[in-house]
Amino acid sequence: MCRWIAYRGRTIPLERYVTEPAHSLVSQSIQALESTAATNGDGFGLGWYGDHPEPGRYREVQPAWSDDNLRYLCRHLHSHLFFGHVRAATGTPITRPNCHPFTCGPWLFMHNGYVGDWTRLRRRIEALIPDELYPTRGGTTDSEALFLAILGAGLMGPGGEAGEPRDPVAATARTLATITDLVGGNEGGHPFRFTAALADGRDLYAFRYAANDDANSMYYREGEAGVVVVSEPLDREPATWTPVPDNSVVIARRDEPVRVVSLKEYGLDRPAPLPRMQVRLRA
C-alpha cells in the first residue's frame, strides 16, 4: 500500500517531513515498516498551498528516492498546508495522471487503500461523479474516482466552481457508505480500505476507514507549529505519535483545536447509499 504525510500549521519548508526525518516519506518509499508493500516506488507526488486558491502540485512516475529535483523542491517550497505521497500501485498503470495527490478547484486529495473488485465496480463508482466534474478525471485509479465522487456529494457547485460551504466529513461519509454498499456491505463483501487526506487550503481532514478488511495504519502528532498526519511514524519515537482509531476522521480546521471524531456520528455504521439519480449508469 502507499505511504503519505499531510501537514497543516505554520508555514514551514516541505523538507521538514518529506525528506529530513530519519524515517521520512522518501525513506518509506524505499522501506515502509507498516505496509503490505515494503517498497513504494510506483511514482510520487507533492501538493501544497501558497498564494493562490488552488494548490500547487508536482507528480512524477519514477521512485521518490531517484528524483534529484525532489530534495531541492522540498527545501525551497514553504507552505502552511501540504501533502506528500509515495505510491505502490494496485493494478492501474504507473502514469503521471495516476500519481497522487489529485486536485480539483481548491481541493487536494490523496489516498492509501483499495476498492475490491474495482474492474467490475469501476463503471458504477464513476457514475457517482457528476457530469460537471467528470472532465477533470485524468487517470484510471479508484482513488481519483473516490475523490471526485466525494466532491460530487456536495462540495463542488455546477460547472466545477467552488460551491457554498459544505461539510467535507459528511460528504465523505455519504460516499464511503455508498461504496461500502457497492462492494457488498460490511459483512461478506469485497474489501474496501480508505485512508485518505482531503484539504481546501484552509482546513485538513484525514480519514481512516475499512469494510471487510483491516484499515491501513494512520497516526498524527501535534506540536506548536501544527499537526502532521502520517501513514506511519517519521522517527523512532512511536510514543510521540497517536494512532488514529478505525472508522474515524482527524479534523484540523484553522483556528480550532484538532479533533478526532468517529464516523459513526455521521451514520457510517449504517451504510446509506447516495440518491439514485447520482448512481445511474452512463450510456
C-alpha positions in Angstrom: 0.0 0.0 0.0 1.0 3.6 -0.4 2.5 5.9 2.2 1.7 9.6 2.8 2.0 12.6 5.0 -0.3 15.7 5.5 0.6 18.8 7.4 -1.3 21.9 8.5 0.0 24.7 10.7 2.6 27.4 10.5 4.4 27.9 7.2 7.4 25.5 7.0 9.6 24.0 4.3 8.3 20.7 2.9 11.6 19.1 3.7 10.6 19.1 7.4 8.6 15.9 6.8 9.2 14.8 3.3 13.0 14.4 3.2 14.6 15.3 6.5 13.4 12.8 9.2 15.1 9.5 9.9 12.1 7.7 8.5 11.0 10.4 6.1 8.5 9.9 3.3 11.3 9.3 0.9 12.8 6.7 3.3 9.4 5.0 3.4 9.4 4.8 -0.4 12.4 2.5 -0.1 11.4 0.6 3.1 8.0 1.1 4.7 7.6 -0.6 8.1 3.8 -0.8 8.5 2.7 -1.5 5.0 1.8 -4.6 3.0 4.2 -3.3 0.4 7.7 -2.6 1.8 8.7 -0.6 -1.3 6.6 2.3 -2.6 8.3 3.0 -5.9 5.5 3.5 -8.4 5.6 7.2 -8.5 5.2 10.1 -6.0 3.7 13.5 -5.7 3.6 16.7 -3.7 0.7 19.1 -3.2 0.8 22.5 -1.4 -1.0 25.7 -0.9 0.6 29.1 -1.4 -0.6 32.5 -2.7 -3.4 31.1 -4.9 -6.7 29.5 -4.0 -5.9 26.3 -5.9 -3.0 24.1 -4.8 0.3 23.6 -6.5 1.3 20.1 -7.5 4.3 18.1 -8.6 4.0 14.5 -9.6 6.4 12.0 -11.2 6.4 8.3 -12.2 9.9 7.5 -11.1 10.5 6.4 -7.5 10.9 9.3 -5.0 14.3 8.1 -4.0 15.6 8.6 -7.5 14.3 12.1 -8.3 17.1 14.6 -7.8 14.6 17.5 -8.1 12.6 16.4 -5.1 15.2 17.3 -2.4 15.6 20.8 -3.9 11.9 21.4 -4.3 11.2 20.4 -0.7 14.0 22.6 0.6 12.7 25.7 -1.2 9.0 25.2 -1.1 7.3 26.6 2.0 3.6 26.0 2.9 1.1 26.1 5.7 -0.7 23.1 4.3 0.9 20.4 2.2 0.7 16.7 1.1 3.3 14.2 0.2 2.6 10.7 -1.3 4.6 7.7 -2.5 2.7 5.1 -4.5 2.5 1.4 -4.6 0.2 0.6 -7.5 -2.6 -1.9 -7.0 -3.3 -2.8 -10.7 -3.7 0.5 -12.5 -0.9 1.8 -14.8 2.1 3.7 -13.5 1.4 7.0 -15.2 1.6 10.6 -14.0 -2.2 11.1 -14.1 -2.4 8.1 -11.7 0.0 9.6 -9.2 -1.3 11.3 -6.1 -2.3 13.9 -4.9 -5.3 14.8 -7.1 -6.7 18.3 -7.4 -10.0 19.9 -8.5 -10.6 23.6 -7.9 -9.4 24.4 -4.4 -9.5 20.8 -3.3 -6.5 18.5 -2.7 -6.8 14.7 -2.1 -4.6 11.6 -1.7 -5.4 8.1 -0.7 -4.0 4.9 0.6 -6.3 2.0 0.1 -8.2 -0.3 -2.2 -11.6 -0.9 -3.7 -12.1 -4.7 -4.1 -13.3 -5.9 -7.5 -12.5 -2.5 -9.0 -12.7 -3.7 -12.6 -16.3 -4.8 -12.1 -17.3 -1.8 -10.0 -15.5 0.9 -11.8 -18.4 2.0 -14.0 -20.8 2.1 -11.2 -18.4 4.1 -9.0 -17.5 6.5 -11.8 -21.3 7.1 -12.2 -21.2 8.8 -8.8 -19.2 11.6 -10.4 -21.4 14.5 -11.6 -21.2 15.4 -15.3 -19.8 18.8 -14.4 -16.8 17.2 -12.7 -16.2 14.2 -14.9 -14.0 16.0 -17.4 -11.4 16.6 -14.6 -10.8 12.9 -14.3 -7.4 12.4 -15.9 -6.4 8.9 -14.7 -7.8 5.5 -14.1 -7.4 4.9 -10.4 -10.1 4.1 -7.9 -8.6 6.8 -5.7 -9.3 9.7 -8.1 -12.8 8.3 -8.7 -13.5 8.4 -5.0 -12.2 11.9 -4.8 -14.5 13.2 -7.5 -17.4 11.3 -6.1 -16.8 13.0 -2.7 -16.8 16.4 -4.4 -20.0 15.5 -6.2 -21.6 14.6 -2.9 -21.9 18.3 -2.1 -18.5 20.0 -2.1 -18.5 21.5 -5.6 -21.1 23.5 -7.4 -22.3 23.5 -11.0 -19.6 23.9 -13.6 -16.8 22.8 -11.3 -16.7 26.0 -9.3 -16.5 26.1 -5.6 -20.0 26.0 -4.2 -21.3 27.2 -0.8 -19.5 25.9 2.2 -20.5 22.3 2.9 -19.4 19.7 5.4 -16.5 17.6 3.9 -16.8 14.9 6.6 -20.5 14.4 5.9 -19.8 14.3 2.1 -17.0 11.8 2.5 -19.1 9.6 4.9 -22.0 9.5 2.5 -19.7 8.5 -0.3 -18.0 5.8 1.8 -21.4 4.4 2.8 -22.3 4.2 -0.9 -19.1 2.4 -1.8 -19.4 0.1 1.1 -22.9 -0.8 -0.2 -21.5 -1.3 -3.7 -18.7 -3.7 -2.6 -21.4 -5.9 -0.9 -21.8 -4.3 2.6 -19.9 -4.7 5.8 -20.3 -8.4 6.2 -19.0 -10.8 3.5 -18.5 -8.2 0.8 -15.3 -7.3 -1.1 -12.5 -5.4 0.9 -12.6 -1.7 0.8 -9.9 0.3 2.5 -9.9 4.1 2.7 -7.1 6.0 4.5 -7.1 9.4 2.9 -6.5 13.1 3.3 -8.6 16.0 2.0 -7.9 19.7 2.1 -9.2 23.0 0.7 -6.3 25.3 1.5 -7.8 26.3 4.9 -8.7 23.0 6.7 -7.4 19.4 6.7 -9.4 16.2 7.1 -7.8 12.8 7.4 -9.9 9.6 7.3 -9.2 6.0 8.4 -11.9 3.6 7.4 -12.3 0.0 6.1 -15.0 -2.5 5.3 -14.4 -6.3 5.2 -10.7 -5.7 6.0 -8.3 -4.0 8.4 -7.9 -0.3 7.9 -4.4 0.9 6.8 -2.3 2.5 9.6 -2.6 6.2 10.3 -1.1 8.4 13.1 -1.0 12.1 14.0 1.2 14.3 16.1 0.5 17.9 17.3 3.1 20.5 18.1 3.5 24.2 18.5 3.9 24.6 14.7 0.9 22.5 13.7 -0.4 19.0 13.2 1.1 16.3 10.9 -0.9 13.2 9.9 1.1 10.2 8.6 0.8 6.6 7.4 3.5 5.6 9.8 5.8 7.5 12.3 8.6 9.6 10.7 11.1 8.8 13.5 12.0 6.1 16.1 9.8 7.6 18.8 6.4 5.9 18.4 5.3 7.0 21.8 5.1 10.6 20.5 2.6 9.6 17.8 -1.1 9.0 18.4 -2.7 6.1 16.4 -6.0 7.2 14.8 -8.8 4.8 15.6 -10.5 2.8 12.9 -13.7 4.5 11.4 -12.5 7.9 12.4 -11.5 11.3 11.0 -8.9 13.8 12.1 -10.3 17.3 11.7 -7.7 20.2 11.7 -9.5 23.4 11.0 -7.9 26.8 11.0 -8.1 28.5 14.4 -9.7 25.4 16.0 -8.3 22.6 18.2 -7.5 19.3 16.4 -10.3 16.8 16.9 -10.6 13.1 16.2 -14.3 12.2 15.5 -15.9 8.8 15.0 -17.5 8.4 11.6 -20.4 6.6 13.4 -21.5 10.1 14.3 -22.2 10.5 10.5 -24.1 7.3 10.3 -21.3 5.3 8.6 -22.0 2.2 10.7 -25.3 2.0 8.9 -24.5 2.5 5.2 -27.0 4.7 3.4 -26.4 4.9 -0.4 -26.4 8.3 -2.2 -29.6 9.2 -4.1 -30.3 7.0 -7.1 -30.0 9.9 -9.6 -26.3 10.1 -8.7 -25.5 6.4 -9.2 -27.2 5.8 -12.5 -25.0 4.2 -15.2 -23.8 6.3 -18.0 -24.8 5.4 -21.6 
